[in-house]
Amino acid sequence: MGKVVRLYWGYMVAAALVVAWSQQWALPVIVALSASVSAYIAFQVPASCGAVNRDGRTYCRNNAYGLLMGCTNRQHRWQKLKMIFLRSKLGSLSRSVFPTAKEKFNGALAVGGLLSAVAAVIVPVVTGG
């Protein structure tokens, strides 16, 4: 049970974030939950590596943690992060970061967490609350 909680705590935080928005919790709590969800998805969620193999056509299927991190292969650890900053690699970034439906769902959660954090900061400024 402890291993399951340690691996998937971010999904519980995402559920708490939905509750926080629906029940209008304090904005610092919403920002903290949003940042936690985004960090969990980017760096800790169990996923497949997805880094481009040496042949340039296939992707690594080893286990990894986080959508932005690679597997235990030293070269794969930084390959996905480098793809974000190299414009010519942007197309292969989407294929390597989101190879399966699970990673696409996790990516949607990460984007939702970031949008939630931005909204939690901007909404009070705009509404004057």
N, C-alpha and C positions, 0 to 999 in steps of 0.2 A: 504494500500500500504506500509506503514512504517513497519508493522509487517512482511510482506513478505520479504522486503529488509533485515530486522534485522535477520530473520531466515535463509535466503539463500544467504547471501552476499558472501560466499565462492565460490559458483559456478561462480559468476561474476568475482571473482579474478582468478579462474582457467581459464576462457576464456581470461582474460587479460594476463595470463601467456603464453598461447598458442600464442597470438599475440606478446608478448615480445620476445619469442624465434624466431618466424618467421621473425620479423623485426629487430632482433639483437639489442635489447635495452641494456643499460648499465648493467653489471653483478651484481652490488649491487641491482638494481631494480629486476632482475630475482631472486636473492637469497631471497630478502624480500617477493616477491610474492610466491615463492615456500614454504617458511616457513609459510606464512599465510595460504596457502591452507592446508598444513599438520596439522597445529594446529586447523584449523576450523573443519576438518574431525575428528580429534582425540577427540576434546573436545566440539564442539558446534553444529554439524549437527543434525537435528532432526532424531531420529532413534528409534528402539524398544530396550528395555533393553537387552534381550538375556541372562541374568544371569541364572545359573542353579537353578531350584526350589528345594525344600527340598526333593522331591521324587527322584531326581538324574537323571530323564529321560526327563523331560520337561524343557522348557526355558520360562522365564518371557516375557510377551508380552506387558508390560507397556511402555508408552512413556518415552524416555530418550533423553539426548543431548550428542552427541559425540559417536564414536564407542568404545571408551575405558571407558566410564562412564556408570554407572547403573541408574536405576530409582530413585524415591524418597525413596524407601525402603533402610534403612541405610546399611543393610547387602549387598545389591546388588551394592552399590556405589563402593566398593573396591574389589569385587569378581573378576571382569574382569582384573583389574590391577594386582591382586595377581596371576592370572593364567599365566600371561606373565613370571613371575619369577620362578614359580614352574614347573619344567620340566615334572612331571607326569601329569600335567594338560594341556599340549600343544595341545593335540587332541581336548579336549573340548573347548579350546580357539577358535579354528577356527569355531567350530559350534556355539559358543555363540556370537562371534564378527560378523560373517557373516551369520546370519540365513536366510536372504532373498536376493533377487537380488539387492534391493536398497542398502543394506549394502555392498554387494560385489562390486557394482559400486563405492560406496564411498571409500571402501578400495583400489580399483585400483587408484582412484584419490589421495589418501594419499600417496601411494607408488610412483606414478608419481611425486607428489610434492617433495618428498624426493630425488628421483633420479634426478630431475631437479636441486635441490639445490646443490647436490653433483657435477653434471656435470658443473654447473655454476662456481664452485670453481676449479675443476680439469682441465677443458678444457683450460683455459688461462695459467695454469702452464705447461701443456704438450706442447701447441702450442707456448708458449713464447709470448703470446699477452697480 
